[in-house]
Amino acid sequence: MKSIVITGSTSGIGFGLADSFLSLGCSITVSGRSQANLDKAYNLLAGKYETCLLLACSCDVTEYDQVQALWDTAKARFRNVDIWINNSGVGHPETEIWSYSPDLIKEVVNTNVIGAIYGSVVALKGMIGQGFGSIYNMGGLGSSGPIIRGLALYGTTKSALSYLTRSMAKETQGTPILVGALRPGMVATKLITEQYDGHPEEWERSKRIFNILADRVETVTPWLAKKVLTNNKNGANIIWLTKFKILKRFITAPFSKRKIFE
C-alpha cells in the first residue's frame, strides 16, 4: 500500500486521481484551499472507501508553512509519504497579454509555479530524510505543443513547471528519489471550459476540436494512477494523449461521434 499526497485534489483531475488510487488500495491525503470543497470531496470518497485510507488536509500551496504542514500531517497519519503529486493549478479565460491584471498574474503564477516549487522542496527534503519517494508534477498546455492565443499566462507557468521537473530529475540522480511528469492531455474539467468564459462564439468553434481530443476524468485518471504505481524510471513523462493517439483521433473523427462536451 502506497501513501500518496495530492495537492488540489477536491475536484477535477486531482479528485479523479484520489479516487483511482484509493480503488487500487492506496492511502490518500486530499487537500485544497476551500474547507467546504475539502469536506465535500472527503465525504464523497469516504462513501466509497474505508476511512482508514483517507485523510483530508486544508492547504493553500502558495503558503510554504501550509505545504510543510500538509507533509507533516500526512506523514504522521500514514508513517511515510511514498508519492507526492503537485496537481494544484488555476487557469484563466482567454485574455490578451496586454489585458492581464496584476491580480490575475499573481494568482496564476503563485499557484502554478510557486506552489509547485514549494511542494517539490517540501517533498524532496522529506523523502531524502525518509530514504525513498516519488514526486510528480502535473503538465498542461505549455509543457509542449502549440501556442494558443489568449492562454500565454497559463502556458508560461506550465512551461516553467516542465523545466522544474527536468531539473529535479537531474538533481536527484543517484538518490532513491524518482521525479516525473504527468501529462493527461485535454481533460473535461473547468480548466478547459473557464478559458472561454465570456467568449461563447470561440467556445462553439473550439468545442469540435475538444470533442475529438478531450477525455473525461474517469477515463484518464485510472490509467495515470496505474502508470505512477508501476513507474521506476527517474525523469519519466507519463503521457496519456500521445502524438499517435492524436493522429488516430483526427483520422477517425469523421466516423466517430465523441461528445465529451455537449
C-alpha positions in Angstrom: 0.0 0.0 0.0 1.4 3.4 -1.0 0.7 6.6 0.9 0.0 9.4 -1.6 -0.4 13.2 -1.2 -2.2 15.1 -4.0 -2.4 18.9 -3.9 -5.5 20.5 -5.3 -7.5 17.2 -5.1 -11.0 18.4 -4.3 -12.2 18.4 -7.9 -11.1 17.6 -11.5 -8.1 15.5 -12.2 -6.8 15.7 -8.6 -10.0 14.2 -7.3 -10.1 11.7 -10.0 -6.6 10.6 -9.1 -7.5 10.3 -5.5 -10.5 8.1 -6.4 -8.3 6.0 -8.7 -5.5 5.4 -6.2 -8.0 4.5 -3.5 -9.5 1.9 -5.8 -6.1 0.4 -6.1 -5.7 0.1 -2.3 -3.5 3.2 -1.6 -3.9 5.6 1.2 -4.6 9.1 0.1 -4.3 12.6 1.5 -6.6 15.0 -0.3 -6.0 18.7 0.0 -7.4 22.1 -1.1 -7.8 25.7 -0.1 -11.6 25.7 0.4 -12.7 23.8 3.6 -16.2 23.4 2.1 -14.8 21.8 -1.1 -12.5 19.7 1.0 -15.3 18.4 3.2 -17.4 17.6 0.1 -14.5 15.6 -1.5 -13.8 13.7 1.7 -17.4 12.7 2.1 -17.7 11.5 -1.5 -14.6 9.4 -1.1 -15.5 8.2 2.4 -18.8 6.9 1.0 -16.8 4.5 -1.3 -13.7 3.6 0.6 -12.5 2.8 4.1 -11.8 6.0 6.0 -8.6 4.5 7.5 -7.2 5.0 3.9 -8.3 8.6 3.7 -7.1 11.9 5.1 -8.2 15.5 4.3 -5.9 18.4 5.0 -6.6 22.1 4.2 -3.7 23.6 2.3 -3.0 26.7 0.2 0.0 25.8 -1.8 1.1 29.4 -2.1 1.9 29.4 1.6 5.1 27.4 2.4 4.1 26.7 6.0 0.8 25.2 4.9 2.6 22.9 2.4 5.0 21.8 5.1 2.1 21.1 7.4 0.5 19.0 4.7 3.6 16.8 4.5 3.8 16.6 8.3 0.1 15.7 8.7 0.2 13.0 6.1 3.4 11.5 7.4 2.1 11.5 11.0 -1.1 9.7 9.8 0.4 7.2 7.4 4.1 7.0 8.7 5.6 7.8 5.3 4.7 9.7 2.1 5.6 7.4 -0.9 4.2 9.6 -3.7 3.7 13.4 -3.8 1.7 14.9 -6.7 1.8 18.6 -7.4 -1.5 19.0 -9.0 -2.8 22.4 -7.8 -3.4 24.7 -10.7 -5.6 27.6 -11.8 -6.4 28.8 -15.3 -7.9 31.9 -16.8 -10.2 32.9 -19.6 -8.7 33.7 -23.0 -7.1 37.1 -22.4 -4.6 39.1 -24.4 -1.3 39.6 -22.6 -1.7 43.3 -22.5 -5.0 42.9 -20.6 -3.6 40.9 -17.7 -4.3 42.4 -14.3 -1.6 42.2 -11.6 -4.0 40.1 -9.5 -4.5 37.6 -12.3 -0.8 37.3 -12.9 -0.1 36.8 -9.2 -2.8 34.2 -8.8 -1.8 32.0 -11.7 2.0 32.2 -11.2 1.8 31.8 -7.4 -0.4 28.7 -7.6 1.0 27.0 -10.7 4.7 27.8 -10.3 5.5 28.9 -6.7 3.0 26.3 -5.3 4.7 23.5 -7.3 8.1 24.7 -6.2 7.1 24.8 -2.5 5.6 21.3 -2.9 8.7 20.0 -4.5 11.1 21.5 -1.9 9.0 20.1 1.0 8.6 16.7 -0.6 12.2 16.4 -1.7 13.5 17.2 1.8 11.1 14.8 3.4 11.8 12.0 1.0 15.5 12.4 1.3 15.1 12.2 5.0 13.0 9.0 4.9 15.2 7.5 2.2 12.6 7.0 -0.7 9.7 8.5 -2.6 8.4 9.8 -5.9 7.3 13.3 -6.9 5.2 14.1 -10.0 4.3 17.5 -11.4 1.1 17.9 -13.5 1.8 19.1 -17.0 -0.5 21.0 -19.2 -0.7 23.5 -22.1 2.8 24.9 -22.4 4.6 21.8 -21.3 5.0 21.2 -25.1 2.9 21.6 -28.2 1.3 24.6 -29.9 0.8 28.1 -28.6 -2.8 29.0 -28.2 -3.8 32.7 -28.4 -5.1 34.1 -25.2 -3.6 31.5 -22.9 0.0 32.8 -22.7 0.0 33.2 -18.9 -1.2 29.7 -18.1 1.1 28.2 -20.8 4.1 30.0 -19.4 3.5 28.6 -16.0 3.3 25.0 -17.3 6.5 25.6 -19.4 8.2 26.7 -16.2 6.9 23.6 -14.4 8.4 21.4 -17.2 11.8 23.0 -16.7 11.4 22.5 -12.9 10.6 18.8 -13.4 13.6 18.1 -15.7 15.9 20.0 -13.3 14.6 17.9 -10.3 15.1 14.7 -12.2 18.7 15.7 -13.0 19.5 16.8 -9.4 18.0 13.6 -7.9 20.1 11.3 -10.0 22.0 8.9 -7.7 19.4 9.3 -4.9 16.5 7.0 -4.1 14.0 9.7 -5.2 12.1 9.5 -8.5 10.8 12.6 -10.3 8.4 12.6 -13.2 5.7 14.5 -15.1 2.0 13.6 -15.6 0.6 14.7 -19.0 -3.1 13.9 -19.1 -3.8 15.8 -22.3 -7.2 17.5 -22.7 -9.4 16.5 -19.9 -13.0 17.7 -19.4 -12.6 19.9 -16.4 -13.3 23.6 -15.6 -9.8 24.5 -16.6 -10.9 24.0 -20.2 -14.4 25.5 -20.0 -13.4 28.5 -17.9 -10.9 29.6 -20.6 -13.9 30.5 -22.8 -15.9 32.5 -20.2 -17.3 35.5 -22.0 -16.4 34.1 -25.4 -19.3 31.8 -26.4 -18.6 32.1 -30.1 -15.0 30.9 -29.7 -16.2 28.1 -27.4 -18.6 26.8 -30.1 -15.7 26.8 -32.6 -13.3 25.1 -30.3 -15.7 22.6 -28.9 -15.4 20.5 -32.1 -11.7 20.0 -31.5 -12.2 19.3 -27.9 -14.7 16.6 -28.7 -12.1 14.9 -30.8 -9.2 15.2 -28.4 -10.5 15.5 -24.9 -11.4 12.8 -22.5 -13.3 12.5 -19.3 -11.6 12.5 -15.9 -12.8 8.9 -15.2 -11.2 7.7 -18.4 -7.8 9.2 -17.8 -7.1 9.1 -14.1 -7.2 5.3 -13.6 -4.6 4.9 -16.3 -2.4 7.6 -14.8 -2.7 6.0 -11.4 -1.6 2.6 -12.6 1.4 4.1 -14.5 2.5 6.1 -11.4 2.4 3.0 -9.3 4.5 0.9 -11.7 7.0 3.6 -12.8 10.6 3.0 -11.8 12.3 5.5 -14.1 13.6 8.9 -12.9 12.5 11.7 -15.3 9.6 9.7 -16.7 6.9 11.5 -18.8 3.7 9.7 -18.3 1.7 10.8 -21.3 -1.9 9.9 -22.0 -2.6 11.8 -25.2 0.3 10.8 -27.3 1.1 12.0 -30.9 -0.1 8.7 -32.2 -3.4 8.9 -30.4 -3.9 12.5 -31.6 -3.3 11.4 -35.2 -5.6 8.4 -34.9 -8.4 10.5 -33.4 -8.3 13.0 -36.3 -8.3 10.2 -38.8 -11.3 8.5 -37.3 -13.1 11.7 -36.4 -15.5 11.6 -39.4 -16.6 8.2 -38.4 -16.8 8.8 -34.6 -19.4 10.7 -32.6 -17.4 11.6 -29.5 -19.4 14.1 -27.4 -17.2 14.9 -24.4 -18.7 18.4 -24.3 -22.4 18.7 -25.2 
